[in-house]
Structure formats: C-alpha cells, structure tokens
Amino acid sequence: MKLALCILAVFGFVSALLPDGKQAILDAHNKLRSDIAKGIFKSGIFIKPKAANMRKLRWDSALEASAQEEADRCQKDDRTQIGVNIYEAPTHENVRLKSLQFKKKTEDFQPDQVTKSWENEFQDRNWYGTMMGIHSFHSPMRHAIQMVWAETSSIGCGANTCGTRNEGYRTTYVCHYNEIGNKMYAEIYKTGETCSACSEGFKCETDTGLCDKIS
C-alpha cells in the first residue's frame, strides 16, 4: 500500500493519521536523530559533532490525543509543558466536499513531507552550535531543533483539515513532544562519543546510536 494512503480521508478531507503515517513520522525523526548521534549529519557546510545522549523517540498515545485535539481546533494552543511543531499544507481553494480532485491531492500528500519541511530548516540556515543560544532561539529553525532535542523521548501527532470554501482549505499537522525542547541556554544535545552519555533508565541501541528507554 502506498504511503500516500497513510492519511485518513473522509470525503477527501484529512481527519487523522493512520498507523503507517504515524510510523513514517516517527521513523523520520529517529533517522535524523540517528544521523546526528553518529556524526554523519551535515547542516549547510557544517558536519555536526556526534551526540552522546540522543534519545530514541517512541510514539505516545497521550501526546497523539493532545496533538489531535489541537489539530481539531484549527488554532495554535499556547502550551508550555510540551513541545509543539505545526505544519500547514495548502490544498485546493473553493473545492466541493466530495471533489475527487481534492481527494486525490489529499491522498498524494505524504506524512514524511511534514518532517522533511522541518528538517530542511537546518539546510536553509546554517546550524552552528549545540547550545540553544539567542540566535537559535529566535531563528526559524525551532521546528528542526525540537526534532533533535536530545532529552525528548516521546512524540505523538494528529492531523485535520481546516479552513472554509471561501478562504481555502489547509491540512494541519500537529506533533507534541515530551520533554519539551527549545529551552534558552540549554544544550540541544551533548557532544561526545555516540551513546556514551545515556541517562539512567536508557540503554545504547548500537545500530542507531540512540539511547533507548529500558522497558
């Protein structure tokens, strides 16, 4: 089955993510985190140093539920206890509810395009250090930095179609994270040998270089 079918379309409108879509988003996050942990990720002209404490993300049903609730409201929720990434994909304007053209466009959109748009922030702007300084805090790289915040270990995402026929429809994707990232003057990750500083309760997953939570 094509990845394009990972999004649940109701009369051509997105209302949630299906399991394959969730897995695609999770895998994209962990692939990026693994590349950084191994010291093979390049941002602009800079190869980022290895990460000693990069945790492996796991899907969290409670975060998925809160992300879906935010997506359903079609407006940003001012939360301070969890990390939030939002992506909005424009769709056809002034479409009819049962439009086959709109449905095809919805089904052609792949969830990993969401994560790729966030990751590309590292390529559009050079990511210089591993501390969350003023430059990083106020830069448009905040989506990407949340993706690779080392102490984050859980993610859950939701999706919904927002807008009206007159203003145009957009597909809104929301991901919630715990621990929250983008903390001013905090380390995005610790540099050092891969997996050499996993926190208590985590063990090194040697093939990915990520610190995986002990079940």
C-alpha positions in Angstrom: 0.0 0.0 0.0 1.4 3.4 -0.9 2.5 5.7 1.9 0.1 8.2 0.4 -2.7 6.1 1.9 -1.4 6.7 5.4 -3.7 9.7 5.9 -7.3 9.1 6.7 -9.5 11.0 4.2 -13.2 11.5 4.9 -14.9 12.7 1.7 -11.4 13.9 0.7 -10.7 15.7 4.0 -8.0 14.7 6.4 -9.3 13.9 9.9 -6.5 11.8 11.5 -3.3 9.9 10.8 -3.4 6.2 10.1 -0.8 3.8 11.6 1.5 3.9 8.6 1.5 7.7 8.6 2.4 7.7 12.3 5.2 5.3 11.7 6.5 7.4 8.8 6.7 10.5 11.0 8.3 8.6 13.9 10.9 6.9 11.6 11.9 10.2 10.0 12.5 11.8 13.4 14.6 8.8 14.6 16.6 8.7 11.3 17.6 12.3 11.7 18.4 11.8 15.4 20.5 8.7 14.5 22.4 10.6 11.8 23.3 13.3 14.3 24.2 10.7 17.0 26.6 9.0 14.6 28.2 12.3 13.4 27.1 12.0 9.8 24.5 14.8 9.6 25.5 17.9 7.6 23.8 21.3 8.1 24.9 23.6 5.3 28.6 23.4 5.3 28.9 22.0 8.8 29.1 18.3 9.8 27.5 18.2 13.2 29.5 16.5 16.0 28.4 13.2 17.4 25.8 13.1 20.1 26.5 11.3 23.4 22.9 11.4 24.8 20.5 11.4 21.8 17.4 9.5 22.9 15.3 7.3 20.6 11.7 8.7 20.2 8.8 6.4 21.0 5.2 7.1 20.0 3.0 8.2 22.9 -0.8 7.8 22.7 -1.5 10.6 25.2 0.6 13.0 23.1 -1.2 11.8 20.0 -4.5 12.6 21.6 -3.5 16.1 22.7 -2.0 16.8 19.3 -5.2 15.6 17.6 -7.3 17.8 19.9 -5.1 20.8 18.9 -5.4 20.0 15.2 -9.2 19.6 15.5 -9.4 23.2 17.0 -7.6 24.5 13.9 -5.7 27.0 16.1 -2.4 27.0 17.9 -2.6 26.0 21.6 -0.3 28.0 23.9 1.2 25.1 25.8 4.3 25.5 28.0 4.8 21.9 29.3 5.3 20.1 26.0 7.0 20.8 22.7 4.8 21.6 19.7 5.5 21.5 15.9 2.9 22.6 13.4 2.8 22.2 9.6 0.1 23.5 7.3 -0.2 22.2 3.8 -2.3 24.3 1.4 -5.0 22.5 -0.6 -7.3 23.4 -3.4 -9.3 26.5 -2.8 -13.1 26.6 -3.2 -13.4 22.8 -3.5 -16.6 20.9 -3.1 -16.7 18.4 -0.2 -16.8 15.3 -2.5 -14.4 16.6 -5.0 -12.3 13.8 -6.5 -9.6 16.3 -7.4 -9.3 17.4 -3.8 -9.3 13.8 -2.5 -6.5 12.9 -4.9 -4.4 15.8 -3.8 -5.0 14.9 -0.1 -4.0 11.2 -0.8 -1.0 12.3 -2.8 0.4 14.2 0.2 2.8 12.0 2.2 3.3 12.4 6.0 7.1 12.3 5.7 6.9 15.6 3.7 5.9 17.2 7.1 9.1 16.1 8.8 11.2 16.9 5.7 10.0 20.5 5.7 11.1 20.9 9.4 14.4 19.1 8.8 15.1 21.4 5.8 15.3 24.3 8.2 18.8 23.0 9.0 19.7 23.2 5.4 18.2 26.6 4.7 20.1 28.2 7.6 23.5 27.0 8.9 23.2 25.4 12.4 26.3 26.5 14.1 26.5 25.1 17.6 24.8 22.6 20.0 23.6 25.2 22.6 20.2 26.9 22.4 21.5 30.5 22.3 19.7 33.7 21.3 20.5 33.1 17.6 18.9 29.6 17.6 16.0 30.6 19.9 14.9 33.4 17.6 15.7 31.6 14.4 13.2 29.8 12.1 15.0 26.5 13.0 12.8 25.9 16.0 10.8 23.1 14.4 14.1 21.3 13.4 15.7 21.8 16.8 12.6 20.3 18.5 13.0 17.2 16.3 16.6 16.7 17.5 16.3 17.8 21.2 18.3 15.1 22.9 16.2 14.8 26.1 13.0 14.4 24.1 11.9 10.8 24.2 8.2 10.8 23.2 6.1 12.1 20.3 2.5 11.9 19.2 0.9 13.6 16.2 -2.5 14.4 14.7 -3.9 15.9 11.6 -7.1 17.7 10.4 -8.4 19.8 7.5 -9.0 23.4 8.4 -10.4 26.4 6.6 -13.5 27.2 4.6 -14.5 27.1 0.9 -14.1 30.8 0.6 -10.7 31.2 2.3 -9.4 27.8 1.1 -8.6 24.6 2.9 -5.4 23.6 4.5 -4.3 20.3 6.1 -2.9 21.0 9.6 -0.4 18.6 11.1 0.5 18.9 14.8 3.2 17.0 16.7 3.5 17.1 20.5 6.8 16.2 22.2 8.0 15.4 25.8 10.4 16.5 27.0 9.9 20.0 25.6 12.8 21.4 23.5 13.9 24.9 22.5 14.9 25.8 26.1 17.0 29.0 26.2 20.7 28.5 27.1 20.3 24.7 27.3 22.2 22.1 25.4 20.4 20.8 22.3 22.5 17.6 22.8 25.8 16.7 24.5 28.7 16.2 22.2 30.9 13.1 22.6 31.2 9.5 21.5 27.9 8.1 20.3 25.8 6.7 23.1 28.4 7.5 25.7 26.1 9.5 28.0 22.8 7.8 28.0 20.7 8.8 31.0 19.7 6.4 33.8 16.9 4.2 32.5 18.1 4.3 28.9 20.5 1.9 27.1 22.5 2.3 23.9 21.0 0.9 20.7 24.2 0.3 18.8 22.8 0.1 15.3 21.1 3.6 15.6 23.4 5.2 18.1 20.4 6.3 20.1 19.6 5.9 23.8 16.5 3.7 24.0 14.3 3.7 27.1 14.5 0.5 29.1 11.1 -1.1 29.1 
